[in-house]
Amino acid sequence: MSSLIQLLAPLVLLASYVSAHGFVHTVAINGRTLTGNRPFGGQQFPSAIRQISDASPINGADNPSVNCGINARNAEQVADANPGDTLTFDWRGADLSNWPHNTGPFITYLASCGDVPCNQFNSANARWFKIHQAGRKPGSSEWFQNDLMSGRTFSLPLPANVAPGNYLLRHEIIALHLAPQFRGAEFYPSCTQLRIGGSGTGRPQEDELVSFPGGYADNHPGIHVPGVFSSNEYTFPGPRIARFVTEPAAPGGNGGNGNGNGNGNGNGNGNGNNGNGKWQWKWKHWGSIAAHKIQGTILQAPGQQASLSCRCPLALKRLDGGRSCWRTCQG
């Protein structure tokens, strides 16, 4: 039969070019699920997730669509959240099949919408600060993104000390399966409108703020990655994670969130002073949890997360000069 229709017309155009790629279908905030409208129009319903018109990949770091997605438009609703809340993202193919890619990082930003609710905010004016990044799993060549191909979700915490206000959340996948070629990286950004409560004081510094486009360059080693399949080393693009996220608050204040770099998950979770003059510090590696406690001047870490970086709070210093959270610190 005409050579089986020429060998099934290159596998039906590679399954309609990987189900036309994908988008963020839902965002859950501490288990409360927000559902986004699918791309390409169709039935509309109120949501806090900005709808895109096309789930195709965005190529080129200077493409205006790297802001919030292709033709992203303001959503009707604003979702309430609190510092430290868990955000869970369900990435899907455009036809709601499982996410089709497995190589590349998740990177997450916030931008203040100022005094207006974010459903009235033009994201082209946003100045973004990074709160989280996740690449390969600790001690593995596998990317966290690979979990999505089997229908799993990806979770991260809001910073524990973020100041209250109106925030636009930008969560993205940078798919790197074609990144050995210049401008081959595929950007999939998604924006969700938040109103964060609480009494935090954490705000970004001027040198931590970027615009999109403008925050990335096509020649950055985390975007043009010739050795993406031959090396486990990876450099995240964009600014560093905001300092208030990665550094603990002073005694008596609110605890900050931890930071990771290189491969592995780029965030931890901190608790502040317990009110009686002794620190009780907890460090949580997202996905697999290991608790680390400080009382007085000693940091102990049951379990280990060898690829996760940490800072010793206050005047504490690392005994061995190492950088991994499982190592002991002492004043």
Secondary structure, 3 states (H helix, E strand, C coil): CHHHHHHHHHHHHHHHHHHCCEEEEEEEECCEEEECCCCCCCCCCCCCECECCCCCCECCCCCHHHCCCCCCECCCCCEEECCCCEEEEEEEECCCCECCCCCCCEEEEEEEEECCCHHHCCHHHCCEEEEEEECECCCCCCEHHHHHHHCCCEEEECCCCECCEEEEEEEEEEECCCCCCCCCCEEEEEEEEEEECCCCCECCCHHHCECCCCCCCCCCCCCCCCCCCCCCCCCCCCCCECHHHHCCCCCCCCCCCCCCCCCCECCCCCCCECCCCCECCCCCCCCCCCCCEEECCEEECCCCCCCCECCCCCCCEECCCCCECCCCEEC
